[in-house]
Amino acid sequence: MEKAKPVPGCGHCDIPGKEQRCRTGRGKAPANCPTVHYRDMAQDVFDSFLPQEKEFLRQSAFQERDGYYWRPDFCDTMPVKPRIVEIVEFARRMRYKKLGFIFCGGLRAEASVVQEILETNSFLVVSAACKVGRQPKSSFGVPREMQLNPLQEEETICNPKLQAMIMNEAQVDFNIMMGLCVGHDSVALKNLEAPVSILAVKDRVTGHNPLMPVYLYDSYYAYLKKALP
């Protein structure tokens, strides 16, 4: 009987990045390192890559490198490009012409700027906001008291599946997602046919900077050290 593999736990790896086995090939590895225990699977996955998938990853690696400036004086790199610039450049690398853009209606002002940036760079942009289709929440079994505004007679539910289907019908080359709610983003990702890149995710409290509680884990968000009620 094959010995059970330990549960991968990269999130708890305490080995410095430049010494990790997954980065150097000869570095250190914790007891539950998936690079050590999933070597056969890693080879199988590599062998399964389609030519277009390999090209996608190749261009992604080029884009990653171009996002940094090499500092010979520090023998290290310095990031130089924001994500919106990298998305534009990557789409050019892949020779994409038509981009899908799905976003939360709560970020309408930001979406207008993003679409303008994409169009300024000669892309045809197909965009759809979250409330597209005007489907009432009640049709999904959401009672009035669970609406954002229970005093309103009827609210429109977000429809990420319709957003995805619109992009699929338009046969976009590449999708960009911005600000969809938790859960809605999952439905969109499941149904989109073309590749997807996330420009930004929603966090209503932190100004859409969801890592803020992680950075402040030992101070303002120390309550996260205990299980939420």
Secondary structure, DSSP 4 states (H G I P E B T S, - for coil): -PPPPPPP-GGG--S-GGGBHHHHSSSB--TT-HHHHTHHHHHHHHHH--HHHHHHHHHHHHHHHHTEEEETTTTEEEE---HHHHHHHHHHHTT--EEEEEE-GGGHHHHHHHHHHHHHTT-EEEEEETTTT--BGGGGT--GGGSSSTTSS--BPP-HHHHHHHHHHHT-SEEEEESPPTTHHHHHHHH--S-EEEEE---TTTTS-TTHHHHTTTTTTGGGGS---
